[in-house]
């Protein structure tokens, strides 16, 4: 039974939730549902029981088939009641139960009777329920009634029919498209909701015809739309038409004048929708923005919080691309810093930080200081990101901004908030040289009281890289050694590594570092003792053979050339023997699971059930197989094997994918084939390859597949010769040829020995520049960049043309080069106008390559890119630039 509504006491927490449904059980409610069968129905009690059933359904309670059927039949008996409130509850219950096809027939007659009732409320709800539970066959029978309802004089009935049409368009589009004339007539309705729903349905009917949508928008902009809701919808359709037209010139934009006219509409929602549409135009100019910014500025002083929020959020987005256009609103936004709505205040602060000038920084910092304690962590993170951007914009103001970050770092806050502050300080230290010493000291003071192990270890790691490069590195030793004494084992181990880095880089500190490391030999944790022993041995502090300075620095600061996951796998597979573990045996390429496998891990892929495919995560298994084939054994060491590329559609009779094996002077295509027809046996399976679009390749060998039974994957190979060490590219057309024989599916025996030759067209295969690059990550990009040197550094700038955002540009270049993103730089912050991406890899010939990409997005969404390449070979650096220039 439902418990009565509990009255709140004055001393109760205002945020406590009270529910009249607290403690109800399905079994008890189903017992109550027997009231539906009473000869004398009590509408009020029946409505209460239906309410409880609806609550259970919406809370995820599952009903068995028997329970749902019993409830459904009981509910249908309530159609005999004339109570309007109960009838509406019956409609809701039938919609939620979603009866099966055989049950729908029972209630259809009652619903069709209501659909033709003189009571408009019955008609509207009956239409909604029928369209929800009906199938295509019944829909054809009631189509005539639905057409009439669309043009009905009662707006409730017309809206019900139109909304039902929007839902039916997903399942029965051909039927709904026949209603175009009636929907067109409903667009002219004087009822606001009817016009809104009619316009939405008419657009969905025509959405795949760009010309029809453009014509629809053109007709409606002549003043026939009266409903503010419909006009907002029309503005969105206009934005879509403008975007698809591709025009970025003011005079060429279709319907821009209409958008500007909507800024003078009497309805606030229409004014805002038009202003937002103008600000989101591709390549919008300052002249086009001015009228939209003006009306948004007026909204900033509105008495309605929703208008203030909408305006400041839109201006915040505009400030990312056009900060100067928003400066006129700064005075109004400063008054919003004290707004009671913290979301509005946060957006106002971040917008001001983006649009403010250097002279306003100090004033803003004073206002923000009082503001920060009143908002949640998620809003604080937004403010911290904005402050970081402001500091990079005005580097001379780093002192006040760095002090502000340091102060809030010592205040209460969660992990994400503290991490955002630490990340910001680290970025400022790296990008503003003058901020290094003060920033490092702020971080050292923070780890004295830091409660987050991850942040402490990250700060210590960063301190070990940057601290030794400062004018007085000795002042950081106290902070680091305090971590060895006072922290947990994980932080102590990290502190030991940081001390060793100072000892390796600063000769004057070595004796002091040796003393501190020897003290660590008595630590209670194995990891701390082992690290101390290792570093003393490396630096010569144990009296043993001293490593050279270069060796010690390479050990402490050098990057690991192999992915940690690959190293872990190789160590687990290593069997103890007289031969020591060889790190050169660890695969260097970062392997990722193909998207198709992630989506359907239980789906069979051709070639994945074979011993080779089972070990397809490493090059070793491929190399072992290829070297066992006499035709390919002389090709030398295998450089790279690609992920399988599908050459057939899913669920076809023959499934084929290809793996590209790259050598210095050869490329071998391995075609993995699967026969999915039980009644067929394929013999002499080969792939004929047309290399007419790959001029630098010459076919030199092939290995056919003798037999391919049902559901037993097999391989056929084709080898090509290419210029040695050259990243040759080209397109290869493929045709599968075989002899097909009919077999008995139950026994697998051939029925007819005489087979028939057949051809099966496959998709093309492209050999691209990325096929000659191994994805090999580095643990510390900056150290790796410095260690590789600038002897063969090549820098150039490129225009990448118009892009939707920087993420699209970054992904395109990463895909083109086939390199491994480092330090998470492949992720671009939303709405960012600039970004730096770091890539690493090994080019064919085992040449290490590092790439630094700097992207910028202008107001016309044109992307510019600065590409800096460092490698161990001058020709390889040139090749990377050639790949980008031609890509």
Secondary structure, DSSP 8 states (H G I E B T S, - for coil): ---------TTS-TT----TTTT--HHHHHHHGGGGG-SS--HHHHHHHHHHHHHHHHTT----HHHHHHHHHHHHGGGG---HHHHHHHHHHHHHHT--HHHHHHHHHHHHHHHT-S-HHHHHHHHHHHHHH--HHHHHHHHHHHHHHHT-SSHHHHHHHHHHHHHHTTT-HHHHGGGHHHHHHHHT-SSHHHHHHHHHHHHHHHTT-HHHHHHHHHHHTTTT---HHHHHHHHHHHHHHHHHHT--SGGG-TTHHHHHHHTT-SSHHHHHHHHHHHHTSTT--HHHHHHHHHHHHHHHT-S-HHHHHHHHHHHHHHHHH-HHHHGGGHHHHHHGGG-SSHHHHHHHHHHHHHH--GGGHHHHHHHHHHHHTTS-HHHHHHHHHHHHHHHHHSGGGHHHHHHHHHHHHTS---HHHHHHHHHHHHHHHHH-GGGHHHHHHHHHHHHTS---HHHHHHHHHHHHHHGGGSTTGGGGHHHHHHHHHHS-HHHHHHHHHHHHHHHHH-GGGHHHHHHHHHHHTT-SSHHHHHHHHHHHHHHTTTSS----HHHHHHHHH---SS-HHHHHHHHHH----SS---GGGS--S-----HHHHH-TTS--TTTTSHHHHTTTSHHHHHHHHHTSTTTGGG-S--EE---EE-S-TT-SEEEEEEEEE-SSEEEEEEEEEE--TTEEEEEEEEEEEEEE-TT-EEEEEE-EEEE-BT--EEEEEEEE--TT----EEEEEEEEEEEEEB-TTT--BS-S--EEEEEE---EEE-GGGGEE----S-HHHHHHHH-STT-EEEEEEEEE-S-HHHHHHHHHHHHT-EE-TTTTS--TT-SEEEEEEEEEETTTEEEEEEEEEEE-TT-EEEEEEEEEES-HHHHHHHHHHHHH-
